[in-house]
Amino acid sequence: TVLAVEDKIEYGAYVGLDVHKDTIAIAVAESGRGEPLYEGEIANNPYKVFKLVERLYKRYGGQVLLWCYEAGPCGYVLYHQLMELGEECHVVAPSKTPRKPGDRIKTDRRDALILARQLRSGDLTAVWVPDSDQEAMRDLTRTRDDFKAQEHKARQQLNAFVLRHGYHWPSGKKRWTQTHYNWLESLKFEHEWLQIVLQEYIHCYSPH
């Protein structure tokens, strides 16, 4: 979705945020063609965000403001907070943010100014923002996928470990059944450290 003011809403100002784990850099582009102004940094916490919204609300006489920040590791917490405070906010795709050659040198200040300017001109591309239920389901799905991938990798490592030490499960017989795990538990190594390695694998991935 390309961000543009198609509905002709006249925003009081356009706020670009460069968001990090601990800090948020802020720039504001007012309606018209003037250069955006850098507002400095605040701590990235709900109270400081609330005070920023309050300050800009008073400055622009209660007019609707449009905010944006780039999608990244901090997720959508800030988006939801701004929306709950009655603000309009977009999360934008970093890979589709137009940059001039001189803009390649990234600083928090520069990034906030670029976002404010391009938000005003309608040159940014929004990403889909899930609601809280959708985000929770997505995290659950991602976590399950991660665990499955880890389990698959560990099973490969266990297979390689026992094969490397002269043990192999007969071809054609199904792996990862209770019979297979019983066989793994029956394996004996001369070196006690190798026995510990085997037991660690079995402890992590045994079905019981």
trRosetta pair geometry for C-beta under 8 A, 3 or more apart (Angstrom, degrees):
i j d omega theta_ij theta_ji phi_ij phi_ji
1 125 6.9 138 75 -163 46 67
1 126 4.6 -27 77 56 103 106
1 128 7.9 106 3 -68 117 70
2 122 7.3 57 151 167 94 87
2 124 7.7 147 -160 89 59 39
2 125 5.6 -42 -104 -104 57 74
2 126 7.6 167 -114 11 7 82
3 68 7.5 2 -116 -92 173 145
3 90 5.6 62 -98 -171 137 174
3 92 7.0 -58 -14 -99 138 112
3 119 6.8 -38 123 -137 145 63
3 122 5.7 -150 112 -147 69 59
3 123 7.7 -18 70 54 93 20
3 124 4.6 -1 37 73 128 86
3 125 6.7 -155 -2 -92 86 19
3 126 5.4 105 -58 -36 99 99
4 122 3.5 57 -115 -163 67 130
5 8 6.4 91 145 -91 95 21
5 9 6.0 -126 -157 51 98 73
5 11 7.5 -126 -109 -6 128 103
5 122 5.8 -109 -2 -76 73 121
9 64 6.9 -55 173 85 120 141
10 31 6.5 27 -172 -111 88 150
11 14 6.1 86 99 -68 139 74
11 31 6.7 168 78 -72 65 104
11 63 7.1 118 -177 145 44 109
11 64 5.6 -88 -125 100 70 85
11 65 6.0 84 -175 -135 105 29
11 66 4.5 -54 -120 -9 161 103
11 88 7.4 -108 -109 54 122 135
12 30 7.8 -48 154 -139 56 75
12 31 7.0 -92 -164 -22 22 112
12 60 3.8 103 155 173 141 137
12 61 7.2 -171 -128 52 142 81
12 63 2.8 121 -61 98 129 131
12 64 6.2 150 -3 62 95 40
12 65 5.4 -56 58 -78 99 71
13 28 5.1 3 168 -171 133 104
13 29 6.6 156 -168 78 78 43
13 30 5.0 -43 -110 -105 92 56
13 31 6.9 -103 -88 -25 46 72
13 56 7.0 -116 60 -170 137 116
13 60 5.6 -128 -5 -83 112 148
13 63 7.5 105 0 89 75 121
13 65 5.2 -14 62 -124 80 98
13 66 7.7 -154 98 36 43 69
14 28 7.1 141 72 -159 47 54
14 29 4.4 -20 62 63 103 97
14 30 7.8 -165 20 -79 76 12
14 31 7.9 115 -16 -70 94 55
14 36 7.8 -78 79 -105 96 113
14 65 7.4 175 -88 -168 24 76
14 66 5.2 -16 -115 71 72 99
14 67 7.9 165 -165 -86 49 30
14 68 7.7 -4 -177 8 89 105
14 116 5.4 135 109 -162 92 69
14 119 4.4 174 178 99 123 112
14 120 4.1 -156 21 -67 158 83
15 26 6.6 -25 -167 -158 99 94
15 27 7.3 154 -156 81 52 46
15 28 5.4 -18 -102 -102 71 76
15 29 8.0 -161 -71 24 28 69
15 56 6.9 -2 -79 -140 138 168
15 65 5.8 37 -12 164 116 121
15 66 7.0 177 23 90 76 46
15 67 4.4 -22 70 -108 110 75
15 68 7.3 158 85 21 62 60
15 116 6.3 -32 -151 -108 18 98
15 119 7.6 -43 55 77 32 161
16 26 7.4 142 80 -157 56 44
16 27 4.6 -11 59 62 103 98
16 28 7.7 -162 22 -75 73 29
16 29 7.2 50 -13 -8 105 102
16 36 7.0 9 17 -163 122 158
16 68 6.1 -20 -112 67 59 89
16 69 7.4 122 -170 -88 52 58
16 111 7.7 -158 151 132 120 59
16 112 4.7 144 109 -172 101 56
16 113 6.6 178 69 -70 144 6
16 114 6.9 171 -173 72 162 46
16 115 2.9 143 -147 89 118 97
16 116 3.3 -108 -3 -45 112 69
16 117 7.4 -20 -33 7 146 55
16 118 7.8 78 -92 42 132 80
16 119 5.9 -174 -74 -2 89 128
17 24 5.4 -19 -164 -171 105 108
17 25 7.0 145 -160 74 49 53
17 26 5.9 -12 -104 -101 72 67
17 67 6.4 23 -14 -174 118 100
17 68 6.9 -174 25 90 85 40
17 69 4.0 -46 77 -79 101 109
17 78 7.3 -149 118 154 157 150
17 112 6.3 2 -126 -122 16 96
17 115 6.9 -80 33 98 37 153
18 24 7.0 152 73 -161 51 53
18 25 4.1 -3 52 53 106 107
18 69 7.0 169 -90 -137 19 96
18 70 7.6 14 -123 16 59 105
18 108 4.6 175 98 -156 144 71
18 109 7.8 -90 19 -44 148 14
18 111 4.2 94 -97 92 130 116
18 112 4.3 -93 -12 -59 103 84
18 115 7.0 173 -62 3 76 138
19 24 5.2 -7 -109 -112 65 88
19 44 6.7 97 -157 -111 82 130
19 69 4.7 47 -14 -173 119 146
19 70 7.3 -160 31 49 96 71
19 72 6.7 174 79 50 102 127
19 74 5.2 -108 136 44 120 153
19 78 6.0 -126 -118 -2 148 162
20 23 5.0 14 59 57 111 74
20 24 7.1 -167 30 -77 68 45
20 44 6.6 -146 78 -34 57 144
20 74 7.3 169 -165 -48 12 134
20 108 7.2 -60 -20 -106 125 122
21 44 6.6 -169 142 55 24 149
21 73 7.5 -26 -68 96 93 115
21 74 6.5 -168 -87 -85 51 104
22 43 6.7 -54 171 -145 67 72
22 44 5.7 164 164 25 13 108
23 41 4.9 -5 -173 -173 118 124
23 42 7.1 151 -155 78 68 36
23 43 6.4 -61 -103 -116 59 36
23 44 5.7 -102 -51 -25 5 97
23 108 7.2 -8 109 -140 123 158
24 41 6.5 151 76 -154 42 71
24 42 5.4 -16 59 59 96 85
24 43 7.8 25 16 112 86 13
24 44 5.1 117 -32 -86 94 84
24 48 7.8 162 33 113 117 121
24 49 7.3 58 23 -88 158 90
24 52 8.0 -75 90 -36 132 166
24 69 7.9 -62 -142 -101 106 143
24 78 7.5 138 -97 -119 140 147
25 38 7.7 -29 177 -155 99 97
25 40 7.5 -120 -141 143 67 24
25 41 5.0 -38 -93 -93 63 85
25 108 3.8 147 -30 158 151 105
25 109 5.9 -122 -170 -77 142 42
25 111 7.0 94 74 68 134 95
25 112 4.3 -126 117 -41 101 138
26 38 7.5 124 90 -166 56 54
26 39 4.0 -40 97 63 106 119
26 40 6.6 0 47 64 95 48
26 41 7.2 157 6 -101 81 32
26 42 6.8 31 -18 0 123 101
26 52 6.7 -165 -81 -152 159 137
26 112 5.9 162 -166 -162 5 144
27 36 4.8 54 162 150 111 127
27 37 6.6 171 -158 84 71 38
27 38 5.1 -36 -102 -103 90 55
27 39 6.3 -176 -95 5 29 86
27 109 7.5 101 -63 -164 116 56
27 112 3.8 140 -7 134 106 96
27 113 4.4 -171 -125 -82 167 50
27 115 6.9 132 55 61 115 87
27 116 4.1 -120 106 -13 101 140
28 36 6.2 170 85 -160 32 87
28 37 5.4 -16 61 58 86 90
28 39 5.8 63 -9 -42 102 120
28 56 7.1 -177 -100 -122 141 123
28 116 5.9 -157 -119 -140 9 144
29 34 7.5 170 -158 82 71 77
29 35 7.9 -95 -119 159 85 27
29 36 3.9 -53 -77 -92 82 96
29 37 7.8 161 -82 14 40 64
29 116 4.0 152 -17 152 100 99
29 117 5.4 144 -79 -84 147 44
29 119 6.9 160 39 64 128 95
29 120 4.4 -97 109 -34 137 139
30 34 5.8 9 57 56 102 122
30 36 8.0 159 4 -112 60 55
30 37 7.8 30 -18 3 96 108
31 120 7.5 -179 -107 -143 42 115
35 117 7.9 -27 -150 -92 53 114
36 113 5.0 164 81 -147 127 74
36 116 4.1 116 -130 99 150 130
36 117 5.2 -110 -20 -60 126 81
36 120 7.7 -172 -73 -6 107 136
38 109 5.4 9 -132 -153 143 97
38 112 6.6 99 -124 89 84 123
38 113 6.0 -44 -75 -69 93 104
41 108 6.9 24 -86 131 117 145
42 48 4.3 167 165 163 118 124
42 49 7.2 154 106 -71 141 49
42 51 7.7 179 -142 72 145 106
42 52 5.7 -110 -19 -60 163 126
43 48 4.7 152 62 -23 80 162
44 48 7.3 -92 -90 65 9 130
44 49 7.7 36 -149 -52 47 106
44 74 7.3 -89 -174 -134 149 145
44 78 7.6 -64 -154 -77 99 120
45 48 5.2 82 59 14 79 104
45 49 7.1 -152 90 -7 36 92
46 49 5.7 -60 -146 39 32 112
46 50 6.2 35 157 -23 67 105
46 81 6.0 -148 -122 -131 87 144
47 50 5.7 -54 -151 34 31 113
47 51 6.5 27 153 -16 65 105
48 51 5.7 -52 -147 37 34 110
48 52 6.4 39 152 -22 64 103
49 52 5.6 -52 -150 33 33 114
49 53 6.5 34 152 -18 65 103
49 78 6.7 -161 -115 -135 151 87
49 81 5.8 50 113 125 151 141
49 82 7.3 -99 172 -70 124 78
49 85 8.0 -154 132 -26 100 153
50 53 5.8 -55 -151 36 32 111
50 54 6.3 33 151 -20 65 108
50 81 7.9 -96 -62 171 77 116
50 85 6.8 -173 -116 -101 71 138
51 54 5.4 -52 -146 37 33 116
51 55 6.3 37 154 -23 65 104
52 55 5.7 -54 -148 34 30 111
52 56 6.4 18 159 -8 65 107
53 56 6.2 -62 -146 43 28 102
53 57 6.0 35 154 -27 65 110
53 82 7.1 174 -87 -125 129 73
53 85 5.1 -8 174 148 170 153
53 87 6.2 -111 -130 -48 120 133
54 57 5.6 -53 -145 32 27 116
54 58 6.6 23 158 -15 62 105
55 58 6.1 -60 -156 36 28 106
55 59 6.4 27 151 -21 64 109
56 59 5.3 -51 -142 35 38 115
56 60 6.1 7 167 5 71 109
56 65 6.0 21 136 -57 128 163
57 60 6.8 -76 -145 51 20 87
57 62 6.0 33 -178 -96 84 48
57 65 7.7 -109 -84 -7 60 124
58 61 7.7 33 -176 -71 29 30
60 63 4.5 -84 143 40 107 105
60 65 6.5 118 54 -68 157 105
64 87 7.9 142 -159 -139 69 52
64 88 6.2 45 176 -4 106 119
65 87 6.0 -29 70 -141 93 100
65 88 7.0 -170 92 41 47 87
66 88 4.9 -37 -110 89 66 114
66 89 7.6 157 -166 -89 53 33
66 90 7.3 11 -179 -1 97 103
66 119 6.3 -176 114 161 112 120
67 82 5.5 -104 60 -165 151 156
67 87 5.6 28 1 153 125 129
67 88 6.7 156 21 88 76 55
67 89 4.3 -24 73 -106 102 82
67 90 7.4 174 91 24 54 62
68 89 6.6 156 -84 -162 43 64
68 90 4.5 -15 -105 67 98 88
68 91 7.2 166 -154 -91 72 21
68 92 5.4 33 -178 -17 121 116
68 115 5.7 -151 90 175 106 111
68 119 4.8 -178 16 -97 135 132
68 124 6.4 83 -179 100 164 169
69 72 8.0 -78 142 15 101 108
69 78 6.5 10 32 95 149 142
69 79 7.7 -132 44 -66 106 84
69 89 7.9 -11 11 -168 86 107
69 91 6.4 -23 70 -119 71 67
69 92 7.3 -174 95 24 22 87
69 115 7.0 26 -109 -168 41 162
70 91 7.4 71 -173 -169 14 69
70 92 5.6 -55 -104 73 56 84
70 93 7.5 6 -147 145 81 8
70 94 4.4 63 -167 -75 129 90
70 97 6.7 -52 -98 -41 118 142
70 111 7.7 -66 -6 177 130 121
70 115 7.1 -118 -39 -95 89 131
71 91 5.1 79 -73 162 81 108
71 92 6.8 -141 -15 78 83 32
71 93 6.2 -6 18 -103 121 43
71 94 6.4 -119 53 -16 77 90
71 127 5.1 16 -53 18 141 153
72 75 8.0 -84 84 -29 52 30
72 94 7.0 67 -68 -39 93 133
74 77 6.6 -91 160 33 85 105
74 78 6.7 29 131 -8 123 114
75 135 7.8 85 -169 -153 121 136
76 79 4.4 -48 -164 40 77 123
76 80 5.8 76 137 -24 89 97
76 91 6.5 -69 -109 -54 87 155
76 129 5.4 133 -126 -153 138 103
76 130 7.1 -172 7 52 163 72
76 135 6.7 -129 43 -93 131 147
77 80 6.1 -60 -153 37 29 106
77 81 6.4 27 152 -19 65 108
78 81 5.6 -55 -146 36 33 112
78 82 6.3 31 157 -18 67 105
78 89 7.8 -157 126 -170 81 156
79 82 6.1 -61 -151 36 27 107
79 83 6.3 21 155 -15 64 110
79 89 5.2 -175 -139 113 69 135
79 91 5.4 -44 -79 -49 138 112
79 129 5.7 -129 142 -142 160 150
80 83 5.7 -56 -144 40 32 110
80 84 6.2 33 156 -21 65 108
80 132 7.3 71 -117 -65 151 94
81 84 5.8 -57 -148 37 30 111
81 85 6.5 24 154 -15 64 108
82 85 5.7 -61 -151 39 32 109
82 87 4.3 -66 175 67 88 125
82 89 4.2 87 95 -45 138 143
83 86 7.8 77 179 -50 32 10
83 87 6.6 -94 -83 66 30 71
83 88 7.8 48 -104 -115 72 26
83 89 5.8 -102 -56 28 81 113
90 119 7.4 166 50 -129 123 108
90 124 7.0 131 111 105 139 130
90 126 4.7 -89 -165 -105 113 112
91 126 6.6 86 69 -154 53 78
91 127 5.3 -56 103 51 97 99
91 129 5.4 114 24 -76 126 114
92 96 7.4 -121 170 72 91 96
92 97 6.4 88 130 -76 124 100
92 115 7.3 172 40 -137 142 104
92 119 8.0 -128 -43 -88 147 92
92 124 4.4 -45 -130 175 144 122
92 125 6.1 110 -157 70 87 47
92 126 5.7 -65 -100 -99 63 45
92 127 6.7 139 -144 -5 15 86
93 96 4.3 41 89 26 115 108
93 97 7.1 -167 92 -34 59 76
93 124 7.9 159 38 -179 69 80
93 125 4.8 -28 31 89 113 103
93 126 7.4 95 -15 155 86 6
93 127 5.2 120 -65 -56 83 100
94 97 5.7 -40 -153 1 38 117
96 124 7.4 109 107 -160 96 53
96 125 4.1 -17 107 32 144 132
97 114 7.1 80 167 134 122 122
97 115 7.3 -42 -139 -92 135 76
97 118 6.7 125 -155 84 85 166
97 124 6.3 -1 -108 -120 76 87
97 125 7.8 -129 -66 28 51 85
98 118 6.4 169 47 -121 96 139
98 123 5.5 -54 16 155 127 127
99 103 4.1 -138 -164 89 91 126
99 104 6.4 112 143 -73 132 59
99 114 7.0 4 -107 -156 82 150
100 103 4.7 97 53 -2 71 107
101 104 6.2 -29 -171 -14 42 113
102 105 7.4 -41 176 20 51 98
103 110 6.7 170 -144 165 74 120
103 114 6.0 91 -147 -93 133 140
105 110 7.1 68 96 37 76 173
106 110 6.5 -154 -148 75 38 122
106 111 5.9 33 -156 -58 88 111
107 110 4.5 87 52 10 86 105
107 111 6.8 -158 82 -8 40 87
108 111 5.9 -59 -146 38 27 109
108 112 6.4 26 158 -18 64 108
109 112 6.1 -60 -152 35 26 108
109 113 6.4 22 155 -16 64 109
110 113 5.8 -60 -150 38 31 111
110 114 6.3 31 154 -21 67 107
111 114 5.7 -53 -146 35 31 112
111 115 6.4 30 156 -18 65 106
112 115 5.9 -56 -149 36 30 110
112 116 6.4 29 155 -19 65 106
113 116 5.9 -55 -147 36 30 110
113 117 6.3 27 157 -16 65 109
114 117 5.9 -60 -149 39 28 109
114 118 6.0 11 162 -6 67 114
115 118 6.2 -64 -138 46 26 100
115 119 5.9 33 160 -27 65 109
115 124 7.4 46 -145 -83 70 143
116 119 5.8 -53 -144 32 25 113
116 120 6.7 25 156 -18 60 106
117 120 6.0 -61 -160 34 29 110
117 121 6.5 10 153 -6 66 111
118 121 5.6 -57 -139 46 39 104
118 122 8.0 -107 171 48 58 17
118 123 4.3 -84 -160 64 93 107
118 124 5.2 106 129 -49 108 94
119 122 7.8 37 178 -69 28 31
119 124 5.8 -9 -90 1 59 137
130 133 8.0 -123 163 72 101 53
130 134 3.5 -134 -166 99 110 116
130 135 4.3 153 96 -58 122 75
130 138 6.2 -157 -36 -7 174 138
131 134 5.1 88 49 15 68 105
131 135 6.9 -134 96 -7 30 93
132 135 5.8 -55 -143 38 29 111
132 136 6.3 31 157 -21 64 106
133 136 5.8 -55 -149 35 29 111
133 137 6.4 26 155 -15 64 107
134 137 5.8 -56 -148 38 31 109
134 138 6.2 32 154 -20 65 107
135 138 5.6 -54 -146 37 31 112
135 139 6.4 32 155 -19 65 104
136 139 5.8 -54 -149 36 30 110
136 140 6.4 32 152 -20 64 105
137 140 5.6 -52 -148 35 33 113
137 141 6.3 33 154 -18 66 105
138 141 5.7 -53 -147 37 32 110
138 142 6.2 31 154 -19 65 107
139 142 5.6 -54 -143 39 31 111
139 143 6.2 34 156 -22 65 106
140 143 5.8 -55 -148 35 28 111
140 144 6.5 27 155 -17 63 106
141 144 5.9 -56 -150 36 30 110
141 145 6.3 30 153 -18 65 107
142 145 5.7 -56 -149 38 31 112
142 146 6.3 35 152 -23 65 105
143 146 5.6 -52 -148 33 32 113
143 147 6.5 29 155 -17 65 104
144 147 5.8 -55 -148 37 32 109
144 148 6.4 33 153 -20 65 105
145 148 5.7 -54 -148 35 31 112
145 149 6.4 32 154 -19 65 105
146 149 5.8 -57 -151 36 30 110
146 150 6.3 28 152 -17 65 107
147 150 5.6 -53 -146 38 33 112
147 151 6.1 36 154 -22 66 105
148 151 5.7 -53 -146 36 30 112
148 152 6.3 33 154 -21 64 105
149 152 5.7 -52 -148 34 30 112
149 153 6.4 29 154 -17 64 106
150 153 5.8 -56 -148 37 31 110
150 154 6.2 29 155 -18 66 108
151 154 5.8 -56 -145 38 30 109
151 155 6.3 32 156 -20 65 106
151 205 6.4 134 -144 -118 87 112
152 155 5.9 -55 -150 34 28 111
152 156 6.6 30 152 -19 62 104
153 156 5.7 -55 -154 34 33 112
153 157 6.4 32 149 -19 66 106
154 157 5.4 -53 -148 37 35 113
154 158 6.3 38 152 -21 67 103
154 201 6.8 170 173 -140 101 86
154 204 6.5 -95 177 108 156 134
154 205 5.9 178 113 -54 129 139
155 158 5.6 -49 -145 35 34 112
155 159 6.4 38 153 -20 64 102
155 175 7.7 113 -176 140 123 133
155 176 6.8 -17 -132 -77 137 121
155 205 6.6 176 -75 -172 81 162
156 159 5.7 -52 -150 35 31 113
156 160 6.3 28 153 -16 65 107
157 160 5.7 -56 -147 39 31 110
157 161 6.1 38 152 -27 65 106
157 201 7.4 -151 100 -114 98 123
158 161 5.5 -50 -145 31 31 116
158 162 6.6 20 162 -10 65 103
158 184 7.5 2 170 -134 124 139
158 201 4.5 136 -102 -173 111 143
158 205 7.1 -114 -34 49 153 147
159 162 6.6 -63 -150 39 26 98
159 163 6.1 21 157 -14 64 115
159 169 7.8 -69 -128 12 90 116
159 175 7.8 -14 -88 -139 116 153
160 163 5.8 -61 -143 42 29 110
160 164 6.0 35 157 -27 65 109
161 164 5.9 -57 -150 31 24 112
161 165 6.8 -2 159 2 60 109
161 197 6.6 -149 -165 136 144 124
161 198 7.2 -180 127 -88 133 73
161 201 7.0 -163 46 -48 155 158
162 165 6.1 -71 -152 49 33 97
162 167 4.2 -62 171 76 96 111
162 168 7.1 153 118 -81 99 41
162 169 7.9 58 99 -28 140 86
162 184 7.1 -100 -74 -125 151 86
162 187 6.4 -93 -131 -113 115 169
162 198 7.4 78 -81 -111 93 108
163 166 7.8 114 -174 -15 30 9
163 167 6.7 -98 -82 73 32 57
163 168 5.3 53 -109 -88 83 90
165 189 6.5 -22 170 -110 151 110
165 194 6.6 125 -105 -167 159 141
167 187 5.5 -13 -94 -123 168 129
169 173 6.2 -122 161 73 97 113
169 175 6.1 98 106 -95 165 94
169 180 6.4 13 -126 -134 143 98
169 183 6.7 108 -107 106 95 151
170 173 4.7 64 77 2 95 124
173 179 8.0 -97 173 104 120 127
173 180 7.5 159 131 -82 107 98
174 177 5.4 67 104 -25 106 123
174 180 7.1 -106 107 -43 64 126
175 180 5.1 107 -152 -126 48 161
176 180 5.6 -26 -24 69 15 149
176 181 7.4 44 -147 -48 36 92
176 207 7.8 108 176 -46 77 115
177 180 4.8 104 48 3 69 101
177 181 7.2 -134 96 -1 39 86
178 181 5.7 -54 -148 39 35 110
178 182 6.3 41 151 -24 66 103
178 207 6.5 -85 -84 52 76 134
178 208 7.9 52 -118 -24 100 115
179 182 5.6 -51 -149 33 31 113
179 183 6.6 34 150 -20 62 103
180 183 5.6 -54 -155 33 33 113
180 184 6.5 34 149 -20 65 103
181 184 5.4 -49 -148 34 37 114
181 185 6.3 36 154 -18 66 105
181 202 6.9 120 -157 -143 91 99
181 206 5.5 106 -153 -131 137 83
181 207 6.5 -133 -32 15 159 93
181 208 7.9 148 121 15 159 96
182 185 5.8 -56 -149 38 31 111
182 186 6.5 32 151 -24 64 107
183 186 5.7 -59 -152 31 32 112
183 187 7.3 49 150 -41 62 90
184 187 6.0 -38 -164 0 38 115
184 198 7.0 -173 172 -173 90 105
184 201 7.8 -105 175 101 136 114
184 202 5.8 169 122 -92 123 113
185 202 6.0 109 -82 -142 81 157
187 198 6.1 -134 81 -152 119 157
188 195 7.3 -5 -150 -100 50 110
189 192 7.7 163 91 -87 100 18
189 194 3.8 -113 147 96 161 120
189 195 4.8 -158 48 -59 106 75
189 198 6.8 162 -12 -12 127 134
190 194 7.6 39 54 43 55 133
191 194 4.5 81 76 5 97 106
191 195 7.2 -168 96 -9 52 84
192 195 5.3 -51 -152 34 43 116
192 196 6.5 47 149 -23 69 99
193 196 5.5 -49 -152 32 37 114
193 197 6.6 43 148 -23 64 99
194 197 5.4 -45 -151 29 38 116
194 198 6.6 39 151 -18 65 101
195 198 5.8 -52 -152 35 34 112
195 199 6.4 31 151 -17 65 107
196 199 5.7 -56 -146 39 33 110
196 200 6.3 38 154 -24 66 103
197 200 5.8 -55 -152 31 29 112
197 201 6.7 29 152 -16 63 104
198 201 5.8 -56 -155 35 33 111
198 202 6.3 26 153 -15 67 109
199 202 5.6 -55 -142 41 34 110
199 203 6.0 40 156 -26 67 106
200 203 5.7 -51 -143 33 28 114
200 204 6.6 23 158 -16 61 107
201 204 6.1 -65 -155 36 27 106
201 205 6.4 -30 169 27 65 112
202 205 6.9 -88 -138 57 23 76
202 206 5.1 39 173 -53 71 110
203 206 6.5 -22 -111 5 16 113
